[in-house]
């Protein structure tokens, strides 16, 4: 598993169903895809290429099942990695109204291969945090420096562009323990996704509020309609980063473990009785809600119970299917 994002911006129940369909499609035998090296070399799978995919919806299906992603970047020459919520969102091209498919939560965006990229146009990853978070500080510094450079260039000075902050965002789901008959054959059934991207600052209260609503619904489907409106203070405070997707890849393993060949003359005979080999399915389960006691009289909504039930069933079904 030498490398490591789902439709997390709009988590309706129909989106969860589509994610399950995509996960199932990923479990089927695939013809190896080889993206153009000029664009995809950093994300190109170097081992088990038949396990790789380079389409946005496959990456979305991994992030859809992952509450937390890991965002890596370079800070003053040192590598850094922090857990964050990563929201993938497709947006209409400027001047183009959302299609009817987009409005009802289905896939309406066109794909483009003219630039050698397999992901859909105008797809971004959104990250958010306190302005003092180190990644936010780096993006803020780069943004201010580039704005100053633009002013200098407008005044006739020869000022080079300021390099933007680059990130690598990953998410992984473990779907089972694949146990072989020898130590070197043990592995996992898994789905992992990697996105390389370029950061920019998001401005505007309405845009930030919209992103925060989408993040809330990423945690629990339709949750934003069941809670109080976000406060203006929080909207003003939160720092939102938009990550343009430069390249992505997804890698997944399903099925039974492999049996590694042994030379009985050198390594000795197999043990008796034979070692058990197979898959122990693994899935994440949401438990029974526990009240905080802070809101007397409030009850668990039907929406929350339905979300828990559907998500649990989806993850269990995938893990068991992937074990075969």
Secondary structure as GFF3:
##gff-version 3
##sequence-region A 1 324
A	DSSP	three_ten_helix	8	10	.	.	.	ID=ss1
A	DSSP	alpha_helix	13	27	.	.	.	ID=ss2
A	DSSP	alpha_helix	37	40	.	.	.	ID=ss3
A	DSSP	three_ten_helix	41	43	.	.	.	ID=ss4
A	DSSP	three_ten_helix	49	51	.	.	.	ID=ss5
A	DSSP	beta_strand	52	53	.	.	.	ID=ss6
A	DSSP	alpha_helix	56	64	.	.	.	ID=ss7
A	DSSP	beta_strand	69	75	.	.	.	ID=ss8
A	DSSP	beta_strand	78	84	.	.	.	ID=ss9
A	DSSP	beta_strand	87	90	.	.	.	ID=ss10
A	DSSP	alpha_helix	100	103	.	.	.	ID=ss11
A	DSSP	beta_strand	123	129	.	.	.	ID=ss12
A	DSSP	alpha_helix	134	154	.	.	.	ID=ss13
A	DSSP	beta_strand	166	179	.	.	.	ID=ss14
A	DSSP	three_ten_helix	183	185	.	.	.	ID=ss15
A	DSSP	beta_strand	187	201	.	.	.	ID=ss16
A	DSSP	alpha_helix	205	219	.	.	.	ID=ss17
A	DSSP	three_ten_helix	223	226	.	.	.	ID=ss18
A	DSSP	alpha_helix	232	237	.	.	.	ID=ss19
A	DSSP	beta_strand	239	253	.	.	.	ID=ss20
A	DSSP	alpha_helix	264	267	.	.	.	ID=ss21
A	DSSP	beta_strand	278	281	.	.	.	ID=ss22
A	DSSP	alpha_helix	302	322	.	.	.	ID=ss23
###
